[in-house]
């Protein structure tokens, strides 16, 4: 979901998860990193992921009622854990 979805799709899906899960729910996933190396790789491999900065991804999470609890930086992606925020 975080690698290929549009901003709107990510927010919509996270809102559905927020509404349908327990108060202490968490979501984990990976987010393609924005950067020159990733852009070059995407062109060379014609991969359709959507690179984002971690700040942009954090904003999408917050818009949907989640907080970015953990972020592990990998060479081409971020591995993230989200925790449900109190609304």
Secondary structure as a PSIPRED ss2 file (coil, helix, strand):
# PSIPRED VFORMAT (PSIPRED V4.0)

   1 X C   1.000  0.000  0.000
   2 X C   1.000  0.000  0.000
   3 X C   1.000  0.000  0.000
   4 X C   1.000  0.000  0.000
   5 X C   1.000  0.000  0.000
   6 X C   1.000  0.000  0.000
   7 X H   0.000  1.000  0.000
   8 X H   0.000  1.000  0.000
   9 X H   0.000  1.000  0.000
  10 X H   0.000  1.000  0.000
  11 X H   0.000  1.000  0.000
  12 X H   0.000  1.000  0.000
  13 X H   0.000  1.000  0.000
  14 X H   0.000  1.000  0.000
  15 X H   0.000  1.000  0.000
  16 X H   0.000  1.000  0.000
  17 X H   0.000  1.000  0.000
  18 X H   0.000  1.000  0.000
  19 X H   0.000  1.000  0.000
  20 X H   0.000  1.000  0.000
  21 X C   1.000  0.000  0.000
  22 X C   1.000  0.000  0.000
  23 X C   1.000  0.000  0.000
  24 X C   1.000  0.000  0.000
  25 X C   1.000  0.000  0.000
  26 X E   0.000  0.000  1.000
  27 X E   0.000  0.000  1.000
  28 X E   0.000  0.000  1.000
  29 X E   0.000  0.000  1.000
  30 X E   0.000  0.000  1.000
  31 X E   0.000  0.000  1.000
  32 X E   0.000  0.000  1.000
  33 X E   0.000  0.000  1.000
  34 X C   1.000  0.000  0.000
  35 X C   1.000  0.000  0.000
  36 X H   0.000  1.000  0.000
  37 X H   0.000  1.000  0.000
  38 X H   0.000  1.000  0.000
  39 X H   0.000  1.000  0.000
  40 X H   0.000  1.000  0.000
  41 X H   0.000  1.000  0.000
  42 X H   0.000  1.000  0.000
  43 X H   0.000  1.000  0.000
  44 X H   0.000  1.000  0.000
  45 X H   0.000  1.000  0.000
  46 X C   1.000  0.000  0.000
  47 X C   1.000  0.000  0.000
  48 X C   1.000  0.000  0.000
  49 X C   1.000  0.000  0.000
  50 X C   1.000  0.000  0.000
  51 X C   1.000  0.000  0.000
  52 X E   0.000  0.000  1.000
  53 X C   1.000  0.000  0.000
  54 X H   0.000  1.000  0.000
  55 X H   0.000  1.000  0.000
  56 X H   0.000  1.000  0.000
  57 X H   0.000  1.000  0.000
  58 X H   0.000  1.000  0.000
  59 X H   0.000  1.000  0.000
  60 X H   0.000  1.000  0.000
  61 X H   0.000  1.000  0.000
  62 X H   0.000  1.000  0.000
  63 X H   0.000  1.000  0.000
  64 X C   1.000  0.000  0.000
  65 X C   1.000  0.000  0.000
  66 X E   0.000  0.000  1.000
  67 X E   0.000  0.000  1.000
  68 X E   0.000  0.000  1.000
  69 X E   0.000  0.000  1.000
  70 X E   0.000  0.000  1.000
  71 X E   0.000  0.000  1.000
  72 X E   0.000  0.000  1.000
  73 X E   0.000  0.000  1.000
  74 X C   1.000  0.000  0.000
  75 X C   1.000  0.000  0.000
  76 X C   1.000  0.000  0.000
  77 X E   0.000  0.000  1.000
  78 X E   0.000  0.000  1.000
  79 X E   0.000  0.000  1.000
  80 X E   0.000  0.000  1.000
  81 X E   0.000  0.000  1.000
  82 X E   0.000  0.000  1.000
  83 X E   0.000  0.000  1.000
  84 X E   0.000  0.000  1.000
  85 X C   1.000  0.000  0.000
  86 X C   1.000  0.000  0.000
  87 X C   1.000  0.000  0.000
